[in-house]
Every structure is written in C-alpha cells, then in structure tokens.
Amino acid sequence: MDSRGMPFRDPSGRRTAAFTLVELLVVIAVIGILAAMLLPALAGAKREAQTSSCRNNLRQLGIALQSYATEHDDALPPNNYVYDVESKDPLQRSDSWAPGLAPYDLTYSNLQAGVLWRYLATPQTYHCPADKSVVLLENGQRTTRLRTRSYNLSQAVGCDVAPSYKKFTVIGPPGPSGLFTFIDTHEDSIFDSVFGTPVPDSDYGDTWFDVPGNRHGQAACLAFADSHVEKWRWKHPKSGAQFFTQATNVLDRADLVRLQTSIKLSYD
C-alpha cells in the first residue's frame, strides 16, 4: 500500500495513490469557502428577481386601473370595501377593485368579484412573490396556504370615506405621476382593500393607519396613477406592530410624511 493513501488502478492497470485525508479536507474547505461566497450572491439575485416581479405586478395593476377608467367614462375603480382601522368593524362594503379581507381569503373568489378582474385575470399578479404570509382561519389558526393578495389601493383612489379622486382626468395635486395608487402592504397590516394614510393636519396626522411592506430590503414597491412604479426604501424598518400607532421616531415620521405627499389632502 502506498503510504500517501489507499491505492487504486488507473486504466492502464498501474497502481496509483488516492487522495490523502489532508488533501480531501483541503478540497472540502475550498468548496465551503466558494459556497460561502456564492450563497449571498444567489440570495441577492433571488431578492432582486422578487422585487422585479413585484414591480411588474404593480405595473399590470396600474394598467388595469387605466383600462377600467377608459371603459367607464374616466371613472377610477371603486375602492369601497373598507373597515375601521381601529375597531376593524366594517364601514362600507360595496363595489371594490378587490373585496374581502386578505388575511382570511382562502380562494380567489374575492379577487374574481373585483371590478379589475376583467382586465387582469391572473391571480398571481395580485401577490408579491416575497410575501410568505399565510391565510388565517376566523379563529386565528394559521393555514399553510399563501395569501391571495399582497397589495392595497390608496384611499386617494375611488374611496368614499376619505379624500379621494373619482375620475382620472380630475386628478389634481400631486398629479398622476405623484399620486400613488397600489402599494406593497406589510403582511401584518393588510386587511381590507384600502391603504389608509392620514391627512397631515388631521387629529391622526402622525399615525400609521396602514403600514407599507418591508419585504424588499427595507423597501416597498408602489404604483402611481400614470402607471409607473417605484421602489421606496424606508428610513426606518416597518413592523406590523405600527398598525394604528404614532410614528415612532424622526425617521419613521419622515417615511409617513413621504407617503402623505402622494395622496389627496382634502375633500375639495
């Protein structure tokens, strides 16, 4: 036996030495180092792919919104499946782009009942691929089924219980390129179909009604009325615990103010 390792025969029949234990350990170590270098890059690539898919979803929703307006005498889609942000009691349950309550929807039936389904009948488009939250039963028990919807539509669009634009051509400040429509919503905040944002000078001006998503590297994707999409990185991490609470610090307040600049500020 060769002193360097177990012998074996090559194709010519000659006896040669196998790898030593030390050599094998070196190879394993090199593989481990390469894996450690590659895995973060692969994870980063996956995150970027999810962000790209989310942006595309929102772009498609924005196009569906415009298609609805084109076929309905310039009217924006109704956004009136609304629950009170504090009591979670229903305020209004009428026509909506997406009726139902996202945490509890076990099927696509509510999406199919929404007024945008005619223009966007692909259920996956309503769900962010980075959203791993699951459907809850009425008793709070978690299921294994991913939720059907990750997005909300701003209260500034087609909503009867908040300052809102009802027709596309009458969109005033901040204008179609500045008015956000659909938003990637935090999984612990999403409930009905509306993303509520308080008017700055109201009693709740510094309170989070709904909380934006945090799934894309401390950022969320937003669609705007002109159908362009942006990724907004937050200055302060977002948590579902912020639901109906005051902004926690200066950075969190800056994030809220940023959203407030992209809504309708009065009923006039």
BALUMMI-60611 format. One line per field, with one value per residue: x, y, z of N, C-alpha, C in turn; residue in three letters. Coordinates in pm, whole numbers. Layout:
BEGIN
nu <- X; ...
nv <- Y; ...
nw <- Z; ...
cau <- X; ...
cav <- Y; ...
caw <- Z; ...
cu <- X; ...
cv <- Y; ...
cw <- Z; ...
resn <- ala; ...
***
This chain:
BEGIN
nu <- 85; 52; 208; 82; -188; -491; -437; -518; -612; -517; -652; -459; -380; -187; -78; -183; -174; -441; -628; -501; -616; -577; -561; -820; -964; -875; -983; -1257; -1272; -1215; -1435; -1632; -1564; -1606; -1881; -1973; -1912; -2071; -2339; -2458; -2463; -2635; -2866; -2909; -2959; -3199; -3364; -3362; -3490; -3743; -3822; -3829; -4037; -4247; -4264; -4345; -4595; -4734; -4722; -4883; -5126; -5163; -5199; -5434; -5606; -5611; -5725; -5978; -6075; -6081; -6290; -6503; -6604; -6400; -6398; -6245; -6157; -6384; -6322; -6414; -6443; -6425; -6285; -6298; -6002; -5933; -6129; -6178; -6424; -6678; -6698; -6790; -6912; -6911; -6902; -6578; -6231; -6109; -6274; -6324; -6121; -5786; -5620; -5783; -5884; -5939; -5969; -5968; -6197; -6286; -6110; -6185; -6437; -6387; -6372; -6161; -6087; -6172; -5991; -5750; -5689; -5520; -5434; -5189; -5075; -5169; -5029; -4737; -4424; -4239; -4382; -4455; -4659; -4935; -5273; -5524; -5750; -6083; -6071; -5817; -5625; -5341; -5307; -5160; -5163; -5064; -5136; -5380; -5355; -5139; -5138; -5262; -5498; -5460; -5627; -5678; -5786; -6082; -6235; -6492; -6482; -6274; -6058; -6055; -5988; -6216; -6235; -6017; -5919; -5951; -5761; -5577; -5332; -5114; -5079; -5092; -4841; -4743; -4924; -4974; -5101; -5150; -5000; -4740; -4813; -4757; -4742; -4852; -5024; -5202; -5546; -5838; -5933; -5822; -5557; -5493; -5402; -5322; -5443; -5219; -5272; -5468; -5639; -5513; -5272; -5003; -5006; -4981; -5206; -5232; -4961; -4674; -4512; -4214; -4052; -3863; -3574; -3588; -3775; -4048; -4266; -4434; -4711; -4804; -5043; -5001; -4912; -4641; -4386; -4233; -3963; -3953; -3731; -3730; -3661; -3676; -3717; -4008; -4293; -4555; -4659; -4681; -4925; -5193; -5063; -4865; -4607; -4283; -4035; -3809; -3716; -3903; -4127; -4058; -4085; -4363; -4454; -4357; -4525; -4761; -4735; -4814; -5085; -5437; -5531; -5757; -6121; -6216
nv <- -120; 223; 483; 727; 709; 518; 269; 254; 131; 268; 325; 192; -12; 29; 77; 343; 621; 722; 1024; 1186; 1211; 1468; 1612; 1575; 1709; 1968; 2016; 2002; 2220; 2431; 2413; 2478; 2745; 2863; 2819; 2976; 3222; 3234; 3189; 3424; 3592; 3451; 3459; 3733; 3771; 3634; 3794; 4029; 3937; 3882; 4139; 4261; 4114; 4187; 4461; 4446; 4324; 4534; 4725; 4607; 4609; 4884; 4942; 4801; 4954; 5192; 5095; 5027; 5285; 5393; 5250; 5327; 5588; 5756; 5714; 5622; 5303; 5165; 5170; 5055; 4863; 4872; 4878; 4989; 5129; 5112; 4974; 4765; 4710; 4688; 4964; 5025; 4822; 4778; 4793; 4713; 4721; 4500; 4313; 4176; 4029; 4026; 3860; 3639; 3524; 3236; 3147; 3248; 3388; 3640; 3816; 3760; 3865; 4129; 4455; 4488; 4246; 4172; 4295; 4208; 3906; 3727; 3551; 3538; 3783; 3954; 3912; 3949; 3802; 3784; 3777; 3580; 3528; 3358; 3233; 3299; 3133; 3204; 3174; 3243; 3054; 2942; 2862; 2660; 2777; 3017; 3367; 3536; 3797; 4079; 4347; 4683; 4942; 5286; 5511; 5746; 5697; 5638; 5604; 5632; 5714; 5877; 6156; 6164; 6088; 6054; 6044; 5998; 6214; 6433; 6430; 6604; 6790; 6554; 6520; 6287; 6155; 6173; 6075; 5803; 5479; 5172; 4973; 4789; 4612; 4580; 4256; 4212; 4415; 4445; 4429; 4507; 4631; 4879; 5117; 5304; 5638; 5895; 6234; 6505; 6732; 6645; 6497; 6257; 6283; 6202; 5931; 5588; 5449; 5229; 5005; 5017; 4769; 4578; 4413; 4411; 4448; 4639; 4803; 4904; 4848; 5072; 5169; 5428; 5682; 5733; 5496; 5430; 5270; 5264; 5190; 5229; 5295; 5260; 5483; 5398; 5076; 4881; 4759; 4533; 4589; 4858; 4928; 5145; 5314; 5584; 5745; 5632; 5760; 6019; 5935; 5741; 5901; 6063; 5881; 5841; 6099; 6119; 5943; 6080; 6299; 6201; 6163; 6254; 6551; 6680; 6704; 6866
nw <- 0; -81; 101; 105; 76; 6; -242; -594; -920; -1229; -1564; -1719; -1566; -1380; -1044; -845; -613; -397; -303; -12; 330; 424; 186; 88; 286; 241; -13; 51; 224; 49; -121; 65; 121; -129; -152; 59; -43; -270; -195; -64; -288; -456; -300; -301; -572; -593; -433; -585; -814; -711; -637; -888; -1005; -837; -890; -1156; -1124; -997; -1194; -1388; -1251; -1237; -1509; -1551; -1394; -1543; -1777; -1685; -1627; -1885; -2003; -1851; -1867; -1775; -1504; -1196; -1052; -808; -457; -213; -12; 297; 619; 959; 1088; 1353; 1515; 1347; 1242; 988; 765; 515; 261; -41; -400; -523; -613; -515; -317; 18; 284; 317; 496; 541; 312; 150; -106; -457; -501; -412; -540; -800; -796; -793; -952; -1125; -1223; -1474; -1637; -1552; -1508; -1382; -1115; -973; -1008; -819; -596; -406; -474; -270; -44; 214; 387; 540; 498; 742; 964; 1086; 1360; 1416; 1369; 1189; 845; 583; 343; 107; 106; -102; -182; -179; -200; -161; -246; -266; -43; -171; -413; -566; -329; -84; 180; 246; 156; -190; -533; -799; -1070; -1347; -1502; -1339; -1149; -926; -741; -596; -874; -1158; -1183; -931; -751; -556; -623; -613; -358; -205; 68; 422; 562; 814; 842; 632; 545; 466; 138; 110; 137; 401; 470; 684; 666; 679; 858; 1027; 1317; 1347; 1224; 1254; 1264; 1181; 967; 788; 718; 518; 306; 385; 258; 56; 103; 321; 197; -17; -298; -515; -715; -945; -1049; -1317; -1407; -1376; -1178; -859; -633; -298; -49; 296; 566; 823; 970; 899; 1077; 1157; 1402; 1412; 1322; 1332; 1516; 1649; 1459; 1529; 1560; 1441; 1189; 1114; 1108; 893; 683; 687; 626; 368; 227; 270; 107; -130; -162; -183; -26; 69; 77; -118
cau <- 0; 126; 198; 6; -332; -532; -403; -617; -550; -563; -695; -350; -352; -84; -127; -153; -223; -559; -607; -485; -720; -550; -598; -965; -1010; -847; -1084; -1384; -1262; -1226; -1576; -1706; -1536; -1676; -2025; -1997; -1904; -2176; -2475; -2515; -2491; -2756; -2978; -2932; -3022; -3338; -3436; -3380; -3592; -3872; -3855; -3866; -4169; -4342; -4281; -4424; -4733; -4794; -4738; -5001; -5243; -5180; -5256; -5574; -5678; -5633; -5820; -6111; -6115; -6109; -6419; -6608; -6619; -6292; -6410; -6148; -6226; -6428; -6229; -6505; -6455; -6345; -6307; -6239; -5865; -5917; -6219; -6186; -6562; -6699; -6753; -6860; -6878; -6977; -6813; -6437; -6135; -6078; -6343; -6273; -6016; -5670; -5570; -5878; -5932; -5885; -5981; -5956; -6331; -6300; -6040; -6267; -6553; -6343; -6401; -6043; -6059; -6196; -5873; -5630; -5744; -5410; -5432; -5055; -5038; -5216; -4950; -4592; -4355; -4163; -4479; -4471; -4763; -5035; -5413; -5568; -5890; -6151; -6029; -5678; -5535; -5270; -5310; -5035; -5189; -5022; -5247; -5408; -5334; -5036; -5142; -5378; -5516; -5462; -5754; -5693; -5840; -6212; -6283; -6595; -6468; -6151; -6034; -6027; -6022; -6310; -6213; -5874; -5882; -5958; -5654; -5501; -5210; -4980; -5075; -5085; -4707; -4709; -5028; -4956; -5226; -5131; -4881; -4699; -4853; -4698; -4828; -4921; -5110; -5304; -5674; -5934; -5872; -5779; -5441; -5525; -5293; -5387; -5413; -5120; -5319; -5582; -5610; -5427; -5173; -4874; -5039; -4988; -5331; -5181; -4814; -4621; -4429; -4074; -4001; -3762; -3458; -3642; -3836; -4174; -4290; -4557; -4753; -4859; -5159; -4959; -4871; -4502; -4367; -4110; -3927; -3920; -3660; -3771; -3555; -3692; -3781; -4152; -4342; -4699; -4695; -4704; -5063; -5268; -4980; -4794; -4471; -4204; -3919; -3795; -3702; -4032; -4214; -4022; -4146; -4506; -4471; -4332; -4649; -4865; -4718; -4859; -5228; -5525; -5528; -5884; -6240; -6248
cav <- 0; 349; 548; 851; 685; 389; 258; 207; 109; 356; 244; 110; -121; 64; 116; 482; 656; 806; 1146; 1170; 1274; 1612; 1669; 1578; 1817; 2095; 2031; 2034; 2357; 2522; 2411; 2555; 2888; 2906; 2823; 3093; 3340; 3233; 3188; 3559; 3644; 3384; 3514; 3867; 3759; 3594; 3912; 4120; 3879; 3902; 4281; 4285; 4056; 4270; 4584; 4413; 4306; 4664; 4791; 4547; 4661; 5021; 4939; 4758; 5071; 5283; 5030; 5044; 5425; 5412; 5190; 5373; 5734; 5819; 5687; 5534; 5188; 5183; 5118; 5078; 4755; 4945; 4851; 5087; 5086; 5091; 4869; 4661; 4690; 4737; 5097; 5020; 4702; 4785; 4757; 4739; 4654; 4371; 4296; 4070; 4058; 3949; 3752; 3529; 3475; 3104; 3124; 3368; 3434; 3785; 3882; 3742; 3952; 4267; 4518; 4485; 4109; 4169; 4349; 4141; 3781; 3639; 3566; 3558; 3924; 4025; 3863; 3971; 3674; 3785; 3770; 3441; 3519; 3255; 3263; 3266; 3099; 3305; 3158; 3284; 2944; 2959; 2754; 2651; 2838; 3156; 3460; 3565; 3938; 4149; 4489; 4767; 5060; 5406; 5576; 5862; 5649; 5572; 5570; 5724; 5750; 5955; 6242; 6069; 6123; 5958; 6038; 6008; 6345; 6539; 6413; 6726; 6767; 6575; 6486; 6143; 6099; 6181; 6011; 5657; 5403; 5043; 4968; 4663; 4637; 4490; 4138; 4219; 4533; 4436; 4379; 4524; 4662; 5019; 5157; 5431; 5728; 6012; 6368; 6558; 6825; 6586; 6452; 6139; 6316; 6134; 5792; 5492; 5375; 5103; 5006; 4965; 4650; 4590; 4284; 4425; 4516; 4756; 4886; 4858; 4895; 5149; 5212; 5563; 5693; 5730; 5356; 5399; 5202; 5299; 5118; 5325; 5241; 5331; 5527; 5321; 4947; 4878; 4645; 4528; 4645; 5001; 4947; 5241; 5373; 5702; 5726; 5608; 5848; 6115; 5864; 5680; 6012; 6105; 5785; 5869; 6226; 6092; 5888; 6183; 6389; 6131; 6136; 6371; 6604; 6738; 6658; 6964
caw <- 0; -85; 230; 98; 71; -47; -383; -690; -1051; -1336; -1680; -1773; -1475; -1283; -912; -809; -480; -389; -224; 132; 410; 428; 57; 82; 374; 173; -118; 117; 275; -65; -162; 165; 101; -251; -123; 143; -128; -371; -141; -54; -422; -505; -225; -353; -704; -571; -386; -698; -902; -645; -648; -1027; -1026; -763; -968; -1275; -1079; -972; -1324; -1450; -1180; -1282; -1644; -1535; -1344; -1656; -1869; -1626; -1647; -2027; -2036; -1759; -1875; -1699; -1361; -1134; -993; -669; -355; -102; 86; 396; 761; 1050; 1119; 1497; 1564; 1245; 1203; 851; 741; 387; 184; -170; -510; -496; -702; -452; -189; 104; 381; 270; 582; 556; 182; 118; -250; -540; -535; -391; -650; -920; -782; -803; -1082; -1212; -1269; -1619; -1706; -1502; -1455; -1344; -969; -919; -1021; -701; -482; -414; -455; -146; 66; 256; 489; 510; 531; 877; 985; 1169; 1499; 1428; 1335; 1064; 747; 507; 213; 91; 83; -242; -214; -102; -235; -133; -330; -182; -13; -260; -541; -570; -195; -38; 322; 263; 39; -296; -671; -855; -1214; -1379; -1556; -1238; -1051; -903; -665; -655; -1015; -1185; -1161; -789; -670; -556; -631; -547; -274; -142; 206; 522; 581; 943; 839; 527; 595; 358; 8; 109; 215; 464; 506; 743; 616; 774; 961; 1097; 1453; 1341; 1121; 1271; 1296; 1071; 953; 733; 717; 391; 313; 423; 210; -49; 157; 391; 94; -76; -435; -528; -849; -947; -1137; -1458; -1426; -1347; -1049; -789; -511; -194; 67; 417; 657; 947; 942; 921; 1152; 1170; 1532; 1395; 1277; 1412; 1620; 1605; 1409; 1650; 1571; 1332; 1062; 1085; 1073; 757; 591; 681; 553; 226; 172; 276; -8; -250; -151; -190; 110; 113; 5; -223
cu <- 88; 103; 113; -144; -362; -499; -524; -546; -608; -601; -586; -316; -246; -148; -85; -214; -349; -526; -586; -600; -701; -592; -750; -1022; -987; -951; -1219; -1385; -1278; -1370; -1661; -1687; -1610; -1826; -2060; -1994; -2023; -2316; -2533; -2548; -2618; -2880; -3012; -3000; -3169; -3421; -3463; -3488; -3732; -3917; -3900; -4005; -4277; -4370; -4367; -4571; -4803; -4814; -4862; -5129; -5270; -5240; -5402; -5660; -5709; -5731; -5962; -6161; -6154; -6248; -6534; -6611; -6523; -6298; -6299; -6221; -6267; -6335; -6300; -6536; -6366; -6386; -6240; -6102; -5846; -6001; -6222; -6330; -6584; -6757; -6838; -6815; -6959; -6876; -6669; -6352; -6101; -6150; -6280; -6161; -5897; -5624; -5657; -5928; -5864; -5887; -5963; -6092; -6348; -6225; -6124; -6392; -6516; -6359; -6280; -6016; -6079; -6071; -5744; -5673; -5636; -5391; -5294; -5012; -5078; -5132; -4801; -4518; -4271; -4253; -4505; -4579; -4872; -5173; -5443; -5714; -5952; -6110; -5882; -5578; -5472; -5290; -5173; -5048; -5141; -5144; -5262; -5372; -5232; -5047; -5272; -5381; -5534; -5604; -5782; -5753; -5974; -6274; -6381; -6573; -6340; -6138; -5984; -6065; -6110; -6297; -6066; -5837; -5891; -5852; -5573; -5374; -5216; -4968; -5060; -4948; -4667; -4808; -5008; -5093; -5211; -4999; -4863; -4716; -4792; -4795; -4903; -5013; -5225; -5432; -5777; -5862; -5807; -5651; -5469; -5400; -5355; -5348; -5325; -5177; -5442; -5541; -5514; -5311; -5040; -4892; -5039; -5126; -5300; -5030; -4764; -4533; -4283; -3995; -3885; -3641; -3496; -3703; -3967; -4185; -4427; -4584; -4815; -4965; -5123; -4902; -4722; -4492; -4234; -4089; -3881; -3852; -3693; -3652; -3557; -3763; -3930; -4195; -4493; -4748; -4722; -4847; -5140; -5190; -4910; -4656; -4375; -4087; -3913; -3789; -3834; -4133; -4185; -4081; -4295; -4533; -4450; -4457; -4759; -4853; -4773; -5005; -5306; -5546; -5660; -5998; -6278; -6208
cv <- 124; 423; 674; 828; 549; 382; 220; 192; 208; 269; 156; -6; -90; 108; 260; 512; 742; 935; 1110; 1239; 1425; 1679; 1678; 1690; 1954; 2121; 2070; 2177; 2459; 2530; 2493; 2704; 2941; 2916; 2946; 3222; 3349; 3246; 3328; 3619; 3582; 3437; 3654; 3865; 3720; 3713; 4010; 4069; 3898; 4047; 4314; 4232; 4139; 4399; 4558; 4390; 4441; 4742; 4738; 4595; 4806; 5030; 4897; 4874; 5168; 5224; 5043; 5186; 5451; 5361; 5242; 5526; 5804; 5791; 5594; 5419; 5214; 5110; 5125; 4955; 4797; 4905; 4960; 5040; 5057; 4973; 4747; 4620; 4745; 4878; 5096; 4896; 4703; 4750; 4796; 4672; 4517; 4362; 4185; 4117; 3966; 3839; 3628; 3470; 3344; 3075; 3257; 3433; 3584; 3864; 3875; 3829; 4099; 4323; 4517; 4347; 4097; 4210; 4280; 4014; 3679; 3650; 3593; 3705; 4005; 3991; 3888; 3840; 3668; 3775; 3623; 3425; 3422; 3300; 3218; 3222; 3203; 3295; 3193; 3175; 2967; 2837; 2746; 2718; 2983; 3244; 3491; 3708; 4001; 4300; 4554; 4881; 5181; 5459; 5694; 5825; 5579; 5536; 5675; 5774; 5827; 6050; 6158; 6126; 6013; 5944; 6065; 6150; 6457; 6522; 6542; 6696; 6634; 6539; 6336; 6081; 6101; 6113; 5860; 5590; 5272; 5041; 4828; 4680; 4534; 4376; 4139; 4341; 4518; 4372; 4388; 4564; 4799; 5036; 5296; 5509; 5856; 6142; 6437; 6644; 6774; 6544; 6335; 6160; 6246; 5987; 5706; 5426; 5235; 5117; 4948; 4843; 4681; 4475; 4295; 4504; 4646; 4855; 4823; 4913; 4963; 5179; 5351; 5573; 5694; 5594; 5330; 5343; 5244; 5205; 5222; 5254; 5327; 5367; 5447; 5190; 4950; 4747; 4650; 4584; 4794; 5031; 5032; 5286; 5495; 5664; 5727; 5703; 5938; 6045; 5801; 5787; 6060; 6011; 5811; 5996; 6204; 6035; 5995; 6284; 6328; 6089; 6265; 6421; 6662; 6682; 6751; 6914
cw <- 0; 46; 226; 94; 15; -195; -467; -823; -1151; -1456; -1738; -1684; -1372; -1152; -884; -673; -490; -313; -78; 203; 413; 298; 42; 168; 311; 65; -58; 168; 163; -114; -66; 150; -21; -227; -40; 62; -224; -314; -122; -189; -479; -433; -273; -488; -691; -524; -500; -793; -843; -655; -790; -1057; -957; -840; -1092; -1239; -1063; -1102; -1395; -1383; -1222; -1421; -1639; -1486; -1458; -1757; -1817; -1651; -1793; -2063; -1949; -1751; -1780; -1548; -1313; -1066; -849; -573; -220; -18; 203; 537; 843; 1097; 1268; 1546; 1474; 1215; 1063; 849; 614; 312; 55; -278; -480; -602; -647; -319; -107; 194; 354; 364; 584; 424; 144; -31; -325; -567; -515; -499; -777; -916; -795; -943; -1176; -1271; -1420; -1697; -1663; -1430; -1425; -1193; -911; -922; -899; -577; -504; -389; -328; -23; 101; 364; 444; 554; 674; 874; 1078; 1316; 1521; 1393; 1198; 974; 679; 370; 210; 63; -66; -281; -121; -115; -190; -233; -238; -162; -106; -395; -517; -437; -145; 104; 350; 144; -78; -431; -729; -1006; -1245; -1420; -1455; -1130; -1043; -827; -590; -803; -1038; -1159; -1014; -698; -671; -554; -554; -471; -216; 9; 301; 554; 714; 952; 741; 583; 483; 230; 3; 191; 270; 502; 562; 674; 721; 887; 1035; 1238; 1456; 1243; 1133; 1305; 1170; 1072; 900; 719; 585; 412; 341; 363; 112; 1; 225; 293; 48; -217; -440; -675; -837; -1055; -1284; -1497; -1408; -1206; -990; -671; -409; -78; 189; 504; 786; 915; 978; 987; 1156; 1302; 1523; 1353; 1377; 1535; 1563; 1552; 1527; 1668; 1448; 1197; 1019; 1043; 930; 652; 575; 601; 404; 160; 169; 162; -137; -242; -177; -48; 158; 29; -109; -361
resn <- met; asp; ser; arg; gly; met; pro; phe; arg; asp; pro; ser; gly; arg; arg; thr; ala; ala; phe; thr; leu; val; glu; leu; leu; val; val; ile; ala; val; ile; gly; ile; leu; ala; ala; met; leu; leu; pro; ala; leu; ala; gly; ala; lys; arg; glu; ala; gln; thr; ser; ser; cys; arg; asn; asn; leu; arg; gln; leu; gly; ile; ala; leu; gln; ser; tyr; ala; thr; glu; his; asp; asp; ala; leu; pro; pro; asn; asn; tyr; val; tyr; asp; val; glu; ser; lys; asp; pro; leu; gln; arg; ser; asp; ser; trp; ala; pro; gly; leu; ala; pro; tyr; asp; leu; thr; tyr; ser; asn; leu; gln; ala; gly; val; leu; trp; arg; tyr; leu; ala; thr; pro; gln; thr; tyr; his; cys; pro; ala; asp; lys; ser; val; val; leu; leu; glu; asn; gly; gln; arg; thr; thr; arg; leu; arg; thr; arg; ser; tyr; asn; leu; ser; gln; ala; val; gly; cys; asp; val; ala; pro; ser; tyr; lys; lys; phe; thr; val; ile; gly; pro; pro; gly; pro; ser; gly; leu; phe; thr; phe; ile; asp; thr; his; glu; asp; ser; ile; phe; asp; ser; val; phe; gly; thr; pro; val; pro; asp; ser; asp; tyr; gly; asp; thr; trp; phe; asp; val; pro; gly; asn; arg; his; gly; gln; ala; ala; cys; leu; ala; phe; ala; asp; ser; his; val; glu; lys; trp; arg; trp; lys; his; pro; lys; ser; gly; ala; gln; phe; phe; thr; gln; ala; thr; asn; val; leu; asp; arg; ala; asp; leu; val; arg; leu; gln; thr; ser; ile; lys; leu; ser; tyr; asp
***
